[in-house]
Amino acid sequence: MIFLYILIGIYALGMLFIFLYSLAQGHLLLRFLGAKKSLGEVAHTVPKAWPKVTIQLPVYNELYVVDRLLDSVAKMNYPADLLEIQVLDDSTDQTAELIQQKIQEFPNLNFKYIHRIDRTGFKAGALKEGLAKASGEFIAIFDADFVPDPDFLQKTIPYFSSEKVGMVQTRWTHLNKNYSLLTRLQAFALDAHFLIEQIGRNSQHAFINFNGTGGIWRKSCIIDAGDWQDDTLTEDLDLSYRAQRKGWEFVYRPEIESPAELPPIMSAVKSQQFRWTKGGAECAGKHARAVLGENFPLSTKFHAMAHLFNSSIFIAILLVSLSSIGVWWAGMQGMISDNLFRIAGLFMIGFVIIAGVYLVAYFYEKRSFLRSLIQAIYMLPLFLSVSMGLALHNAQAVWEGLSGKKSPFIRTPKFNLEGGSGLESNPYIKFKIPATTWMEGVLMLVFSAMVGLHVYWGTFEMLPFHLMLAVGYGLVFFSSFKAYSLGK
């Protein structure tokens, strides 16, 4: 019986965490809906004199996208004498030669090529070294897979009219959204972050984050907040919290779009997800206690905790899914009261709230409601299933982040498939299959068996949950296996 109580306790705590997370998401949704009226407002204060700006382009082995990046930045609609473009190149392949040849095509632009042999600090280290040499009052940052709007600076600089504003973040859009089901599912997730979460937080002056790219900083804000630091894998989130804790204000503008590429294969998605989730957990360990102890409103602290610990949702999902098997068996044996199942059912409201957040983001700006509704009918359950299927992989990342285990910054490979590059010959694809991928295959079989048992015994309470887990782990496993095999 002690084991049963422990099992029920794990299941209940996991469901409680998911429910609390959903309440935070639900409140952000309400704030987003309330802020919709002001989304179209733009800054009308044009600077009397446009300031000098440094654009930083951190690059590491980007053969397929660096040409496109440099071409797009060269088209920036801004006075050339007020623009400095730093190419922060840590490359160890032919990318370095390609960059140096490319920037010769723009003799009238102030390109500064900075090449590091020692990648100390990875991206954070490159940004820090570039900042020390930057001449601009403002620092715009774009990753290698971005295609910046030519009017990016003219649209963002006016929002710095207040000296308190330290950073302006723009909304990511997606160059290859319709390439595959995997890219559509990623867009489904990211759109919710860039619409519901960022707007919901910013509208109530809660902590938001610079997303690592597609944003512009006041240089003095970066320096005042302690400069770039490399003790987490998400240097962007870390600097964001340090700056806002010191009183700097951030502005989020969804109408200013920054197009970028989505990873088209599961191994690249996992690489990105691992860095984001582990880095978020590392930042939670670094900032959570300080935020709680500082003089912020209760709602700000609540959303900061939900923000910093949001990656822990994967640990909760993994624990709930595994313990649900034992809970189901105990229920079959009559060891659990039906009332406990009814109480547990109330926590399922959390999944409904989370689903609502993603649906609102999905329907935002959709022109054809009927067509979007048909797409949403299969997109939502598929997205939730794949998110559950990534729980094992991401839970490992979160646990490493919370426990303090360090690991190197692993870049997400870029492809530029729209530009004609293929997958099979891409040297950046890793082909070693990690143990977690095989475990995902095992979990696919386990939850498929559970689906069969539900049908055989006529116990349908947990059937939808276990069916989504079986589908999710199956899709993640087979997509991962296919992606890793490309590198052989």
LUMKOL-98594 format. One line per field, with one value per residue (C-alpha): x, y, z; residue number from 1; chain. Coordinates in nm, 3 decimals, always signed. Each point is the difference from the previous one (the first is absolute). Layout:
BEGIN
xx <- [X,...]
yy <- [Y,...]
zz <- [Z,...]
pos <- [NUM,...]
unit <- [A,...]
***
This chain:
BEGIN
xx <- [+0.000,+0.289,+0.111,-0.354,-0.012,+0.334,-0.128,-0.319,+0.203,+0.229,-0.300,-0.182,+0.303,+0.065,-0.361,+0.006,+0.310,-0.162,-0.315,+0.191,+0.193,-0.327,-0.136,+0.301,-0.058,-0.370,+0.073,+0.242,-0.275,-0.237,+0.265,+0.063,-0.371,-0.016,+0.306,-0.118,-0.145,+0.344,+0.191,-0.027,+0.143,+0.339,+0.264,-0.039,+0.304,+0.258,+0.346,+0.127,+0.329,+0.026,+0.253,+0.293,-0.088,+0.212,-0.153,+0.156,-0.015,+0.125,+0.099,+0.140,+0.037,-0.290,+0.083,-0.362,-0.143,+0.277,-0.022,-0.370,+0.057,+0.266,-0.207,-0.302,+0.196,+0.168,-0.345,-0.068,-0.169,+0.216,+0.268,+0.322,+0.212,-0.207,+0.012,+0.265,-0.042,+0.201,+0.034,+0.092,+0.138,+0.106,-0.002,+0.243,-0.097,-0.023,-0.257,+0.282,+0.130,-0.352,-0.075,+0.319,-0.067,-0.362,+0.056,+0.230,-0.316,-0.107,+0.288,-0.228,-0.111,+0.192,+0.048,+0.223,+0.113,+0.094,+0.123,+0.066,+0.213,-0.082,-0.379,+0.003,-0.353,-0.144,-0.266,+0.008,+0.377,-0.020,-0.265,+0.205,+0.316,-0.192,-0.167,+0.339,+0.089,-0.345,-0.031,-0.381,-0.226,-0.243,+0.074,-0.223,+0.057,-0.096,+0.081,+0.126,-0.335,-0.181,-0.096,-0.046,-0.259,+0.184,-0.194,+0.074,+0.204,-0.240,-0.286,+0.170,+0.217,-0.298,-0.103,+0.315,-0.137,-0.011,+0.343,-0.143,-0.050,+0.290,-0.117,-0.258,-0.090,-0.177,-0.212,+0.154,-0.174,+0.089,+0.162,-0.069,-0.316,-0.173,+0.302,-0.127,-0.228,+0.292,+0.057,-0.374,-0.008,+0.297,-0.169,-0.313,+0.203,+0.213,-0.295,-0.158,+0.318,+0.043,-0.365,-0.166,+0.297,+0.211,-0.296,-0.170,+0.310,+0.100,-0.351,+0.023,+0.369,+0.102,+0.337,+0.035,+0.306,+0.220,-0.029,+0.367,-0.053,-0.239,+0.036,+0.193,+0.166,+0.115,+0.372,+0.006,-0.272,+0.212,+0.299,-0.202,-0.154,+0.343,+0.071,-0.044,+0.071,+0.055,-0.097,-0.333,-0.093,-0.257,+0.210,-0.291,-0.243,+0.268,+0.087,-0.371,-0.063,+0.312,-0.096,-0.364,+0.094,+0.207,-0.304,+0.042,-0.322,-0.049,-0.234,-0.151,-0.141,-0.182,-0.065,+0.374,+0.084,+0.337,-0.014,+0.212,+0.043,-0.153,+0.202,-0.137,+0.116,-0.061,+0.368,+0.036,-0.323,+0.128,+0.332,-0.183,-0.250,+0.275,+0.182,-0.316,-0.139,+0.330,+0.094,-0.339,+0.048,+0.349,-0.144,-0.266,+0.274,+0.183,-0.289,-0.306,+0.098,+0.116,-0.320,-0.213,+0.202,-0.011,-0.267,-0.218,-0.383,-0.138,-0.132,+0.345,+0.162,-0.263,+0.057,+0.377,-0.013,-0.226,+0.238,+0.323,-0.135,-0.216,+0.242,-0.065,-0.339,+0.179,+0.106,-0.360,-0.134,+0.253,-0.083,-0.376,+0.017,+0.211,-0.188,-0.334,+0.065,+0.018,-0.296,-0.207,+0.097,-0.086,-0.336,-0.064,+0.068,-0.242,+0.282,-0.086,-0.332,-0.203,-0.015,+0.377,-0.035,-0.267,+0.226,+0.285,-0.233,-0.028,+0.370,-0.064,-0.138,+0.364,+0.046,-0.312,+0.142,+0.336,-0.175,-0.200,+0.319,+0.140,-0.330,-0.037,+0.354,-0.070,-0.314,+0.162,+0.011,-0.143,-0.210,-0.205,-0.162,-0.148,+0.327,+0.192,-0.254,+0.045,+0.378,-0.023,-0.203,+0.304,+0.279,-0.088,-0.006,+0.309,+0.185,-0.096,+0.098,+0.342,+0.055,-0.070,+0.228,+0.284,-0.052,+0.275,+0.260,-0.088,-0.040,+0.362,+0.104,-0.201,+0.140,+0.355,-0.075,-0.154,+0.273,+0.283,+0.148,+0.186,+0.012,+0.129,-0.212,-0.115,-0.111,-0.314,+0.103,-0.144,-0.100,-0.151,-0.210,-0.186,+0.334,+0.048,+0.239,-0.074,-0.015,+0.194,+0.329,-0.018,+0.319,-0.157,-0.243,+0.113,-0.068,+0.067,-0.330,-0.023,-0.137,-0.305,-0.116,-0.008,-0.185,-0.258,-0.054,-0.052,-0.251,-0.185,-0.043,-0.099,-0.275,-0.117,-0.045,-0.193,-0.234,-0.062,-0.073,-0.242,-0.195,+0.011,-0.116,-0.236,+0.175,-0.013,+0.079,+0.371,-0.029,+0.036,+0.304,+0.178,-0.093,+0.158,+0.310,+0.026,-0.038,+0.234,+0.283,-0.047,+0.026,+0.300,+0.177,-0.046,+0.073,+0.315,+0.117,-0.055,+0.180,+0.303,+0.032,+0.049,+0.343,+0.137]
yy <- [+0.000,+0.239,-0.043,+0.075,+0.320,+0.108,-0.073,+0.198,+0.282,+0.022,-0.001,+0.265,+0.230,-0.023,+0.083,+0.287,+0.150,-0.025,+0.163,+0.290,+0.049,+0.008,+0.270,+0.218,-0.066,+0.075,+0.333,+0.089,-0.081,+0.237,+0.273,-0.060,+0.032,+0.320,+0.142,-0.072,+0.351,+0.155,-0.246,+0.227,+0.303,+0.105,+0.238,+0.345,+0.161,+0.013,+0.082,+0.349,-0.163,-0.370,-0.170,-0.216,-0.369,-0.313,-0.314,-0.317,-0.322,-0.296,-0.278,-0.350,-0.233,+0.132,-0.090,-0.016,+0.322,+0.255,+0.139,+0.062,+0.166,+0.240,+0.089,+0.085,+0.207,+0.190,+0.115,+0.163,+0.336,+0.211,+0.269,-0.181,+0.235,-0.091,-0.375,-0.248,-0.369,-0.246,-0.353,-0.197,-0.312,-0.304,-0.228,-0.286,-0.087,+0.180,+0.242,+0.235,+0.031,+0.035,+0.291,+0.187,-0.032,+0.103,+0.320,+0.121,+0.044,+0.287,+0.252,+0.283,-0.173,-0.011,-0.374,-0.111,-0.362,-0.147,-0.358,-0.197,-0.313,-0.067,-0.038,+0.086,+0.075,-0.111,+0.247,+0.203,+0.027,+0.119,+0.262,+0.122,+0.038,+0.181,+0.232,+0.114,+0.115,+0.128,+0.370,+0.006,+0.141,-0.279,-0.367,-0.202,-0.378,-0.251,-0.370,-0.153,-0.137,+0.336,+0.231,+0.341,+0.249,+0.283,+0.249,-0.181,+0.285,+0.272,-0.192,-0.087,+0.301,+0.231,-0.224,+0.108,+0.353,-0.071,-0.033,-0.282,-0.232,-0.244,-0.246,-0.034,-0.351,-0.076,-0.299,-0.296,-0.115,-0.307,-0.026,-0.372,-0.044,-0.212,-0.217,-0.301,-0.106,+0.039,+0.366,+0.072,-0.148,+0.214,+0.311,-0.102,+0.005,+0.308,+0.212,-0.055,+0.121,+0.305,+0.100,-0.117,-0.025,+0.296,+0.238,-0.134,+0.059,+0.332,+0.144,-0.034,+0.102,-0.351,-0.148,-0.077,-0.131,+0.100,-0.300,-0.011,+0.160,+0.233,+0.264,+0.318,+0.111,+0.328,-0.062,+0.166,-0.241,-0.304,+0.146,+0.111,-0.348,-0.163,-0.072,-0.338,-0.298,-0.361,-0.188,-0.108,-0.134,+0.277,+0.313,+0.199,-0.095,+0.052,+0.353,+0.082,-0.079,+0.179,+0.314,+0.006,-0.071,+0.321,+0.198,+0.006,-0.017,-0.229,+0.056,-0.274,+0.088,-0.281,+0.206,+0.017,-0.335,-0.173,-0.298,-0.304,-0.366,-0.285,-0.322,-0.246,-0.325,-0.146,-0.023,+0.376,+0.067,-0.210,+0.184,+0.331,-0.126,-0.141,+0.333,+0.202,-0.225,-0.059,+0.367,+0.102,-0.231,+0.143,+0.352,-0.112,-0.111,+0.327,+0.248,-0.152,+0.057,+0.357,+0.092,-0.132,+0.199,+0.330,+0.269,-0.108,-0.029,-0.344,-0.052,+0.082,-0.257,-0.260,+0.040,+0.011,-0.338,-0.141,+0.141,-0.123,-0.345,-0.052,-0.260,-0.210,-0.080,-0.282,-0.165,+0.025,-0.154,-0.282,-0.080,+0.020,-0.222,-0.270,+0.003,-0.006,-0.362,-0.102,+0.222,-0.166,-0.347,+0.091,+0.130,-0.325,-0.190,+0.220,+0.147,+0.360,+0.166,+0.127,+0.336,+0.034,-0.052,+0.271,+0.241,-0.082,+0.075,+0.360,+0.046,-0.090,+0.353,+0.103,-0.178,+0.174,+0.342,-0.078,-0.117,+0.324,+0.209,-0.174,+0.016,+0.375,+0.053,-0.227,+0.187,+0.341,+0.177,-0.305,+0.116,-0.313,-0.113,-0.319,-0.113,+0.086,-0.192,-0.313,+0.030,+0.061,-0.318,-0.211,+0.249,+0.044,-0.370,-0.067,+0.290,-0.112,-0.358,+0.096,+0.229,-0.298,-0.214,+0.244,-0.021,-0.258,+0.189,+0.339,-0.130,-0.117,+0.351,+0.163,-0.237,+0.075,+0.372,-0.012,-0.228,+0.216,-0.242,+0.199,-0.072,+0.189,+0.229,-0.216,+0.204,-0.082,-0.087,+0.227,-0.122,+0.267,-0.261,+0.280,+0.093,-0.347,-0.166,-0.364,-0.202,-0.307,+0.182,+0.235,-0.048,+0.157,-0.287,-0.230,-0.371,-0.145,-0.119,+0.081,-0.247,+0.219,-0.060,-0.375,+0.062,+0.201,-0.307,-0.210,+0.250,-0.006,-0.377,+0.032,+0.254,-0.182,-0.305,+0.214,+0.111,-0.365,-0.079,+0.292,-0.129,-0.361,+0.080,+0.281,+0.257,+0.321,+0.266,+0.012,-0.122,+0.346,+0.083,-0.328,+0.010,+0.346,-0.125,-0.301,+0.219,+0.267,-0.234,-0.185,+0.314,+0.128,-0.338,-0.063,+0.364,-0.006,-0.330,+0.134,+0.326,-0.161,-0.244,+0.293,+0.063,-0.347]
zz <- [+0.000,+0.066,-0.360,-0.116,+0.206,-0.145,-0.349,+0.053,+0.155,-0.304,-0.232,+0.204,+0.030,-0.373,-0.081,+0.251,-0.164,-0.344,+0.138,+0.158,-0.322,-0.192,+0.232,-0.086,-0.369,+0.036,+0.166,-0.279,-0.248,+0.177,+0.001,-0.371,-0.081,+0.202,-0.175,-0.355,-0.039,+0.043,-0.219,-0.301,+0.178,-0.132,+0.122,-0.153,+0.163,-0.276,+0.137,-0.077,-0.084,-0.077,+0.231,-0.100,-0.004,+0.005,-0.150,+0.141,-0.202,+0.208,-0.241,+0.041,-0.300,-0.205,-0.361,-0.109,+0.142,+0.055,-0.358,+0.044,+0.337,-0.129,-0.306,+0.213,+0.254,-0.282,-0.110,+0.338,-0.055,+0.228,-0.051,-0.088,+0.209,+0.308,-0.054,+0.110,-0.085,+0.210,-0.133,+0.313,-0.165,+0.203,-0.304,-0.044,-0.359,-0.336,+0.140,+0.106,-0.358,-0.137,+0.235,-0.080,-0.372,+0.037,+0.196,-0.278,-0.208,+0.227,+0.001,+0.109,+0.319,+0.327,+0.042,+0.288,-0.019,+0.340,-0.006,+0.318,+0.004,+0.365,+0.042,+0.369,+0.113,-0.335,-0.123,+0.323,-0.027,-0.361,+0.084,+0.297,-0.206,-0.272,+0.250,+0.132,-0.352,-0.104,-0.081,-0.010,+0.269,-0.080,-0.071,-0.233,-0.011,-0.269,-0.012,-0.323,-0.115,+0.018,-0.286,+0.166,-0.120,-0.186,+0.215,+0.327,+0.150,-0.111,+0.160,+0.330,+0.087,+0.070,+0.293,+0.184,+0.045,+0.375,+0.161,+0.212,-0.299,-0.027,-0.267,-0.278,-0.114,-0.329,-0.099,-0.175,-0.316,-0.199,-0.343,-0.039,+0.206,-0.267,-0.083,+0.200,+0.282,+0.241,-0.095,+0.024,+0.351,+0.105,-0.136,+0.192,+0.323,-0.064,-0.108,+0.341,+0.171,-0.222,+0.019,+0.319,+0.237,-0.105,-0.039,+0.312,+0.212,-0.155,+0.037,+0.379,+0.027,+0.102,-0.096,-0.370,-0.175,-0.288,-0.231,-0.091,-0.340,-0.179,+0.269,+0.075,+0.324,+0.144,+0.044,+0.343,+0.116,-0.085,+0.181,+0.303,+0.031,+0.015,-0.369,-0.169,+0.225,-0.103,+0.317,-0.155,-0.345,-0.042,+0.030,-0.143,+0.277,+0.265,-0.117,-0.032,+0.367,+0.119,-0.192,+0.111,+0.359,-0.016,-0.115,-0.378,-0.202,-0.297,-0.295,-0.213,-0.344,-0.181,-0.313,-0.076,-0.155,-0.013,-0.239,+0.080,-0.084,+0.201,+0.047,-0.259,+0.164,+0.346,+0.100,-0.053,+0.191,+0.289,+0.003,+0.022,+0.257,+0.221,+0.008,+0.065,+0.274,+0.179,-0.024,+0.136,+0.297,+0.058,+0.000,+0.248,+0.237,-0.054,+0.034,+0.167,+0.362,-0.069,-0.185,+0.287,+0.251,-0.190,+0.004,-0.291,-0.005,+0.084,-0.353,-0.142,+0.229,-0.089,-0.373,+0.048,+0.175,-0.271,-0.262,+0.159,+0.086,-0.309,-0.139,+0.313,-0.154,-0.184,+0.326,+0.119,-0.322,+0.015,+0.365,-0.059,-0.308,+0.166,+0.331,-0.183,-0.091,+0.366,+0.089,-0.273,+0.124,+0.360,-0.116,-0.184,+0.324,+0.195,+0.209,-0.089,+0.071,-0.295,+0.178,-0.035,-0.374,-0.013,+0.188,-0.236,-0.287,+0.117,-0.067,-0.364,-0.027,-0.016,-0.332,-0.134,+0.096,-0.159,-0.317,-0.004,+0.010,-0.308,-0.187,+0.052,-0.128,-0.296,-0.104,+0.043,-0.338,-0.180,-0.295,-0.059,+0.325,-0.144,-0.159,+0.317,+0.210,-0.210,+0.033,+0.375,+0.051,-0.081,+0.079,+0.368,+0.102,-0.211,+0.162,+0.351,-0.084,-0.133,+0.299,+0.227,-0.216,+0.063,+0.377,+0.061,-0.205,+0.148,+0.355,-0.014,-0.107,+0.279,+0.262,-0.112,+0.017,+0.347,+0.137,-0.131,-0.252,-0.264,-0.374,-0.305,-0.217,-0.292,-0.299,-0.193,-0.359,-0.271,-0.344,-0.230,-0.179,-0.177,-0.154,-0.146,+0.247,+0.070,+0.321,-0.104,-0.062,+0.298,+0.208,+0.310,+0.060,+0.280,-0.048,+0.344,+0.147,+0.373,+0.255,+0.064,-0.358,+0.059,+0.326,-0.195,-0.214,+0.314,+0.139,-0.332,+0.041,+0.368,-0.061,-0.314,+0.222,+0.248,-0.280,-0.083,+0.366,+0.026,-0.299,+0.124,+0.354,-0.099,+0.221,-0.198,+0.263,-0.086,-0.358,-0.166,+0.214,-0.068,-0.368,-0.035,+0.180,-0.231,-0.310,+0.136,+0.095,-0.328,-0.212,+0.194,-0.013,-0.373,-0.093,+0.213,-0.149,-0.352,+0.078,+0.163,-0.289,-0.241,+0.148,-0.072]
pos <- [1,2,3,4,5,6,7,8,9,10,11,12,13,14,15,16,17,18,19,20,21,22,23,24,25,26,27,28,29,30,31,32,33,34,35,36,37,38,39,40,41,42,43,44,45,46,47,48,49,50,51,52,53,54,55,56,57,58,59,60,61,62,63,64,65,66,67,68,69,70,71,72,73,74,75,76,77,78,79,80,81,82,83,84,85,86,87,88,89,90,91,92,93,94,95,96,97,98,99,100,101,102,103,104,105,106,107,108,109,110,111,112,113,114,115,116,117,118,119,120,121,122,123,124,125,126,127,128,129,130,131,132,133,134,135,136,137,138,139,140,141,142,143,144,145,146,147,148,149,150,151,152,153,154,155,156,157,158,159,160,161,162,163,164,165,166,167,168,169,170,171,172,173,174,175,176,177,178,179,180,181,182,183,184,185,186,187,188,189,190,191,192,193,194,195,196,197,198,199,200,201,202,203,204,205,206,207,208,209,210,211,212,213,214,215,216,217,218,219,220,221,222,223,224,225,226,227,228,229,230,231,232,233,234,235,236,237,238,239,240,241,242,243,244,245,246,247,248,249,250,251,252,253,254,255,256,257,258,259,260,261,262,263,264,265,266,267,268,269,270,271,272,273,274,275,276,277,278,279,280,281,282,283,284,285,286,287,288,289,290,291,292,293,294,295,296,297,298,299,300,301,302,303,304,305,306,307,308,309,310,311,312,313,314,315,316,317,318,319,320,321,322,323,324,325,326,327,328,329,330,331,332,333,334,335,336,337,338,339,340,341,342,343,344,345,346,347,348,349,350,351,352,353,354,355,356,357,358,359,360,361,362,363,364,365,366,367,368,369,370,371,372,373,374,375,376,377,378,379,380,381,382,383,384,385,386,387,388,389,390,391,392,393,394,395,396,397,398,399,400,401,402,403,404,405,406,407,408,409,410,411,412,413,414,415,416,417,418,419,420,421,422,423,424,425,426,427,428,429,430,431,432,433,434,435,436,437,438,439,440,441,442,443,444,445,446,447,448,449,450,451,452,453,454,455,456,457,458,459,460,461,462,463,464,465,466,467,468,469,470,471,472,473,474,475,476,477,478,479,480,481,482,483,484,485,486,487,488]
unit <- [A,A,A,A,A,A,A,A,A,A,A,A,A,A,A,A,A,A,A,A,A,A,A,A,A,A,A,A,A,A,A,A,A,A,A,A,A,A,A,A,A,A,A,A,A,A,A,A,A,A,A,A,A,A,A,A,A,A,A,A,A,A,A,A,A,A,A,A,A,A,A,A,A,A,A,A,A,A,A,A,A,A,A,A,A,A,A,A,A,A,A,A,A,A,A,A,A,A,A,A,A,A,A,A,A,A,A,A,A,A,A,A,A,A,A,A,A,A,A,A,A,A,A,A,A,A,A,A,A,A,A,A,A,A,A,A,A,A,A,A,A,A,A,A,A,A,A,A,A,A,A,A,A,A,A,A,A,A,A,A,A,A,A,A,A,A,A,A,A,A,A,A,A,A,A,A,A,A,A,A,A,A,A,A,A,A,A,A,A,A,A,A,A,A,A,A,A,A,A,A,A,A,A,A,A,A,A,A,A,A,A,A,A,A,A,A,A,A,A,A,A,A,A,A,A,A,A,A,A,A,A,A,A,A,A,A,A,A,A,A,A,A,A,A,A,A,A,A,A,A,A,A,A,A,A,A,A,A,A,A,A,A,A,A,A,A,A,A,A,A,A,A,A,A,A,A,A,A,A,A,A,A,A,A,A,A,A,A,A,A,A,A,A,A,A,A,A,A,A,A,A,A,A,A,A,A,A,A,A,A,A,A,A,A,A,A,A,A,A,A,A,A,A,A,A,A,A,A,A,A,A,A,A,A,A,A,A,A,A,A,A,A,A,A,A,A,A,A,A,A,A,A,A,A,A,A,A,A,A,A,A,A,A,A,A,A,A,A,A,A,A,A,A,A,A,A,A,A,A,A,A,A,A,A,A,A,A,A,A,A,A,A,A,A,A,A,A,A,A,A,A,A,A,A,A,A,A,A,A,A,A,A,A,A,A,A,A,A,A,A,A,A,A,A,A,A,A,A,A,A,A,A,A,A,A,A,A,A,A,A,A,A,A,A,A,A,A,A,A,A,A,A,A,A,A,A,A,A,A,A,A,A,A,A,A,A,A,A,A,A,A,A,A,A,A,A,A,A,A,A,A,A,A,A,A,A,A,A]
***
